[in-house]
Amino acid sequence: MAALVLDPSIFVDDEILHEIVQSLSERLRRHAGLRSGLDRVIGNRWEEFERDFAHFLGALLEQTGDHGGGIVALHQSFPALQPQHVRDACEVFMEAALEVLPFHAAASLSELSEHVGALVLRALEPATTAAAAMPLALRLNEAEEALRAGAGLR
């Protein structure tokens, strides 16, 4: 059982984590803007995706740093990843959290999702000329390291 990073009074056990991931998976499969890209990345391996995402989310909640390289791996398997995909995925995650959790808990978990999304967006949409001059792979690695270190999750 893990406490939410942004609200330690809220606990998420494995059963709730599984419910959130199931809801997210169902919503992603129905999302018009994300489905075609996910079909290329996930194909018919949704059970594997759900297991990996549950591990990723659990590691974020527990701040173990063992979340499996989600950002870099996502971009490697889906090089056409665009900022709108990230925004859409964060919105779908929020909807899934609201379906499973009470409002306050869902809001806290969604805030975590927004922090992760912001790290990815910072890599995809660099704010400065100097950052834009860095190769995308390096920016994604930096986002991954920030995520592993728990940056922005407190």
Secondary structure as the mmCIF struct_conf table of DSSP 4:
data_model
#
loop_
_struct_conf.conf_type_id
_struct_conf.id
_struct_conf.beg_label_comp_id
_struct_conf.beg_label_asym_id
_struct_conf.beg_label_seq_id
_struct_conf.end_label_comp_id
_struct_conf.end_label_asym_id
_struct_conf.end_label_seq_id
STRN STRN1 ALA A 2 LEU A 4
TURN_TY1_P TURN_TY1_P1 VAL A 5 LEU A 6
STRN STRN2 ASP A 7 VAL A 12
HELX_RH_AL_P HELX_RH_AL_P1 ASP A 14 ARG A 30
HELX_RH_AL_P HELX_RH_AL_P2 ALA A 32 ILE A 42
TURN_TY1_P TURN_TY1_P2 GLY A 43 ASN A 44
HELX_RH_AL_P HELX_RH_AL_P3 TRP A 46 GLU A 62
TURN_TY1_P TURN_TY1_P3 GLN A 63 GLN A 63
BEND BEND1 GLY A 65 GLY A 65
BEND BEND2 HIS A 67 HIS A 67
HELX_RH_AL_P HELX_RH_AL_P4 GLY A 70 SER A 77
TURN_TY1_P TURN_TY1_P4 PRO A 79 ALA A 80
HELX_RH_AL_P HELX_RH_AL_P5 PRO A 83 VAL A 100
BEND BEND3 LEU A 101 LEU A 101
HELX_RH_AL_P HELX_RH_AL_P6 PHE A 103 LEU A 124
BEND BEND4 GLU A 125 GLU A 125
BEND BEND5 ALA A 127 THR A 128
HELX_RH_AL_P HELX_RH_AL_P7 THR A 129 ALA A 133
BEND BEND6 MET A 134 MET A 134
HELX_RH_AL_P HELX_RH_AL_P8 LEU A 136 ALA A 149
TURN_TY1_P TURN_TY1_P5 GLY A 150 GLY A 152
#
